[in-house]
Amino acid sequence: MTQTSLEGLSSQAVEHRIKSDGYNEIPIASFNFFQSVLSRLWEPSAWILELALLMELFLGKDIQASFIVLMLLFAAINGTIQEYRASKVLNSLSTALKPLVTVKRNGQWLKRPSRELVAGDVINLKSGNIIPADVTILDKSIYVNESSITGESMPVTRTKGSEAFSGTEIISGNCLALVIRTGIRSRAGRTSQLTIQSKAPGQLQILLGRVIKSLAILDVILIMILLLFALIRKENLISLLPFFAMLIIATIPIAMPSSFSVANAIEANVLSKKSILVRDLTGIQEAANVNLLLMDKTGTLTNNQTVVEGFHNFSSYSKEEIDQLALTAVDTTQPSQLDDALLTTLSPACHLSVKAFQPFNPNVGYSTATVNVNHQKRQVKLGSLKIISQETNQIIDESKVHGHTVALSLDRQLLGFYILKDQIRPDSVTAVQKFNRRGIKVIILTGDNHKSAEQTSHQIGLTGKIITKEAINAIKMKTNIAAISEVLPENKLDVIKKFQKLGYTVGMIGDGINDAPALKQANLGIAVNTATDIAKKAAKIILMKDRLLSVVDIVDSGHRVYQRMMTWTITKLVRTAELTLLLTLGYIFFRFMPLSLNELVLIAILNDLVTLVLGTDNTTITYHPENWNFKKMIGQASILTIGWTASALFILTILIKNTTISKASTLLFVFLIASAMLTILMTRTTRPFWLSLPSFAVCFSIIFNLIIVSALAVLGLGIPKISILSIINMLLITLSISLILDMIHVWINKYVHKKVDHN
């Protein structure tokens, strides 16, 4: 490095580079409430509602169109409010401090905000500094903690000519450095770009697509049948168009996005009381499906603190004498992570007389103390096993040593070395055991070496192979892996994508800048309370307290949402299939549509009012990962659909023979509403429905619906008038049919589906 380059940049050069490269910061988009609402109105789930809205407007159904608009806005605004709350908390957690850095400008050393640094600046770094940009070391070596970038828990030495990265911490040493990359161009900045690019597909969109596809196929078949019979009978096709439109509208899951939003928001509130912040509501619904949990080691499974595991003694000195010698070479004024480990583990005090002390110097690889031992001056060295063993001519193969090491020598004699390990968080073992009992496979992702990853895996009770990042691409099937070592940020992202391709629903827990892209890509990204801002903004859920067991609470919430939405989905399939089949078969057999347009509209609105409150329903927690087994859903829905449709046709046949068509239509309307309410009660549990009590909101909505329907029928408001006695008889008939169907439903869940799931 020439003398000229060490003079630093001129003010003009700095201004020019700020204009061309921007400030030394990673831009984070500020929260915009209006834009967030609009973004939620332009996504697949919203498009479905908007299609239904256009159809209602085309048919001139303003009331129904208004109902859809309200549900659209509810889903969008509710999700935005949740995001706003999370954003507000995150901003309050972020530091408002603007760190200063010593930089040489115009030949003078100045204190300037780190955001004003540009490539080409010469800066002065010292122990305790956070490196403000990617730099090249110009003179002396420094000892750096790079865990936030690489995931490697032990500090590393950065020598003259090597690079050090933005966001890492200098443990000891001081140096001059040349800024080479700032802001978005730095390694941390590139990692943040990976975060923006990464995103996992949502289960809601997948489920919506499957529901609509299945019901759309049924609609097309039934419409073709109706058209065929109308042509054969030479009937007016124009008169059928409103009913065709109602068939299509009945297919669209109008209330589904709002129902999911309600269910997730309720659980987000439950989790907030347990100090768990939900940034993205979809994270909750994904939690029940997670069957693979990838966990960063440093700061997640461990406390990012080092402890002494043992000492390999090559001398005749006792353990107490060894510890006393080691304590003389420990820096008690500005202790490093290793110093803290020795101070907390070894004898509480040093009684040897220290005549001179040199703290750890990364340029030589050890600290030095001159002490009196038996009235003689002796030199103690504490530091790198490789360097000290070379100086004492006793070479040790570090690759065969289990864990991290720090060597101790007396004069030119290697006394031995301490084995260090990361301190496991108090609840890590318990948390992993709970995950295993729930059928969730746990794999550690770490930047540490193979032996360190193996050691941590054993400590927390994981069994399986320890592989390196090079073996990631060789994974061809679901296999027994306990940890993946030597993983870089882009490797973590690749690992998650790989496991997702293998069919896993992947959860990721992390804390560092290096974890952010993986947290964003995972189906469920969880940041711990000590995570960096980038990691927190990439995650869907943030643990606000230092408690890994909180993840179990998240999984429980996911199971509750899953069960509520299973009820909604099966009920939607049954209600829609029953209605469309009844309209089609009624037209074929009786030559008229058995329901009026008013009755069809009321059925759609009243049913959706109940499904909106399913998010409050009581549930039970299951102890295995859930999955949206659509074939299983179709199977359950088909049994109930066949039962209800056959019953409705039989009832309609009896009614037509014994009463007027208008009254038969009203009684059928009552039957369809009552059967839908009873279907909700049946599908929400695998036991007889009367043994499982719904939430107050669900009970109230069901009773309210039945009262409204009865009032409309008795008063003749919008539908033909019938007697209260007729309504009571129809409700009793519907209840009787539901008891029979429920027996079949319970039997299928107990024997048929359980056997299929087991296989």
Secondary structure, 3 states (H helix, E strand, C coil): CCCCHHHCECHHHHHHHHHHHCCCCCCCCCCCHHHHHHHHCCCHHHHHHHHHHHHHHHCCCHHHHHHHHHHHHHHHHHHHHHHHHHHHHHHHHCCCCCCEEEEEECCEEEEEEHHHCCCCCEEEECCCCECCCEEEECCCCEEEECHHHHCCCCCEEECCCCEECCCCEEEECCEEEEEEECHHHCHHHHHHHHHHHCCCCCHHHHHHHHHHHHHHHHHHHHHHHHHHHHHHCCCCCHHHHHHHHHHHHHHCCCCHHHHHHHHHHHHHHHHHCCCEEECCCHHHHHHCCCCEEEEEHHHHHEEEEEEEEEEEECCCCCHHHHHHHHHHCCCCCCCCHHHHHHHHHCCCCCCCEEEEEEEEECCCCEEEEEEEECCEEEEEEEECHHHHHHHCCCCCCHHHCCCEEEEEEECCEEEEEEEEEEEECCCHHHHHHHHHHCCCEEEEECCCCHHHHHHHHHHCCCCCEEEEHHHHHHCCCCCCEEEEECCCHHHHHHHHHHHHHCCCCEEEEECCHHHHHHHHHCCEEEECCCCCHHHHHHCCEEECCCCCCHHHHHHHHHHHHHHHHHHHHHHHHHHHHHHHHHHHHHHHHHCCCCCCHHHHHHHHHHHHHHHCCHHHCCCCCCCCCCCCCHHHHHHHHHHHHHHHHHHHHHHHHHHHHHCCHHHHHHHHHHHHHHHHHHHHHHHCCCCCHHHCCCCHHHHHHHHHHHHHHHHHHHHCCCCCCCCHHHHHHHHHHHHHHHHHHHHHHHHHHHHHHHHHHHC
